[in-house]
């Protein structure tokens, strides 16, 4: 059974109140965005929107909803962090919108590339990938449902630049999670976020 978005998430509400001011949305997608900002998103409320605008199914709005999620991703990545709450919210939204693995890569490659480029610029700026940055990379990969190979395509440019600047290749991808072959698992991320919360800087 699909989980509901949290009712008391002021950051989520604020984000979806802001999105229509920075991204032009069609009437049905604007209505769906407003459902999120007013904590009224549900299968029934989405169906009511589809009925109102004579849209057969939610996947008929796939490309526009991908744009909505990309705009939301830009908002939450302004601080270069994907919190557990933000990760949960976007996963729920992808389920409501019937966004499947590979959709971002197939239909919005350039937009995802631009977002990741801005994040990678910071991650690789000092020619070293810290534990926190390694975990952030995994969060970014999951955010857009990218396979390992797809994510590597996006990383290649920044890694090449770092190597040109004299970086040691062994410092560019974390080796802090040996059991997962350099890719942190969800348990690694959860434990890291718990430690960060208990010991804020």
N, C-alpha and C positions, 0 to 999 in steps of 0.2 A: 504494500500500500504506500502511495506517495506521501511523504511528509509535507507538512505545511510550512510556509515561511513563518519566521517568528513574528509575533504581533508587536513586540516591544523594541524592534530594531530601528532606532531613530536614524542611524547612518544609512540603512537601506531606503527608508522613506525619503530622506533628504536627497539621496542620489537620484531616485526616480522622480522627484519633484524638479530636480535640476536638469535632467537629461533632455526634456523637451525644449529647454532654452539653449541647448548647445547642439542639438541634432533635430533636423526636421523629420517628423514622423507622419506617416499616413494616419488617417482617422482611426482605423481599427487598431493599429499598433499604439497610437497615442492612448486609446481607451484601455488597452491592456497595461500600458505603463502606469496609467492612473490607478488601475486596480492594485498594482504593486505598491504604489505610494500611499494608498489608503488602506492597505492591509486587507484587501478584499479579493485577492487572487485565489481562485479555485477552479476546478474543472467546469463547474456549473457557470461561474461568472464569465469564464473564457468562452464557453459555448454561447452564452447570451450575446457576447460581442460578435461572435461569428454569425449568429442568426441575424443580428441587427444589420450587419453589412453584407448579408447574403454570401458569406464565404463558407464553402463546403466543409473544409477541415483546416486545422491549425497549420498543417504543413504547407498549405497554400501561401502562408505568410513567412515561410522559412527564411528567405533571404533578408527580409526586413527585420525579422526577429534576431537573426545573426547580427545585423547591424546594431540592434538594440543592446544585445549582450556585449558587443565590442565596445560600444559607448560606455556601458557600465564598467567593463574591464578597465577602460582608460581612467574612469573616475576612481576606482578602488586602487589602481596602481600609481596614483599620484604620489603616494608616500613610499612607493617601491616595496610594499609589503602586501602579501595576501594572507589575511588573518583566517583563523579557523571558521569564523562566522561568515566571512566573505566567500570562502571556498564552499561552505555549505549552501549559501544562498544561490550561488551561480549554478551549482549542481542541481538544485531543486528547479531553478528556472529552465535549465536545459531539458529536464524531464517534462515539465509542463509544455514546453515549446516543441517537444519531440526532436530535439537536436541530437544527431547521432555522431558517433566517432567518425572523424574524417570530414565532417561538414565544414568546419572552419578552414581546414587545409584546402579543401576542394573549391569552396565558393568564396572565401574571403582571405586568400593567401596574402595579398599585398597588405591588407589591413593588419593581419596578425604579424607579418614581418615588421611593419613599422613599430608596433607595440613592443615586440621582442627586441628590436634593435635598440630602442631607448633603454630598456632594462639591461641588456647585455653591455651597453656602453659603460654603465656604472659598475656592473659585475666585473668586467675585465679591465677596467681603467687602471688598476694598480698591478696588472699582470699576475694576479693571484686570486684564487677563488676560496673564500673563507667557508666555514661550516654553514653560517647563516646564508651566505650567497648560494651555496650548493642546494640548500633546502628551498630557497626562493626559486631556483631554476626548476626544481621538481614541481613546485606549485604552479609555475607558468606553463609547464608542459601539460599538467592536468587541466588547467583552466581552459585550454583550447583543444583538449582531447587529442594530443599529438602522440604519435608513436615515437619510439626511440629514434628511428631513422629520420622521421620528419623533423623532429626537434634538432637533430644533428645538422640538417640542412640549414636551418635558421642560425645555428651557432657558428657555422664554418667561417663566415666573414670576420666576426669579432675575434675568434681564435687565431685566424691568420694574421690579423693586425697585431694582436698581442705578441705573437711569435716574431713578427717583423721588428717589434720594439724590444726584443731580447728576452721575452718571457721564457721560463722553463716549462715545457709541455706538461711535466708532472704536476705543476701547480695550477693548471687551468681547469682540471676537473677533479673534484674532491676524491680523496681516497680514505675518507673518514668513516665510510660504511662498508668495510671489506666484504661482509656477508652478502651484500646486494650488488657486488661488482660495480662499485662506484655510483650506483643509483640509490639514493635514500628510499627506504620503504615508507609506507604510511605510518607505521609504528615509530620510525625514526622522527618523522615530522611531528607527530603528536607529542612525543617525549620532548623534543626540542622546544615546541611551543609552550609546554607545561613548565619547563625549566626557565624559559624566557619570562613567563608570567610571574613565576615565583621569585625571580631574581632580575627585575627590570634594571636597566642602566640608569 
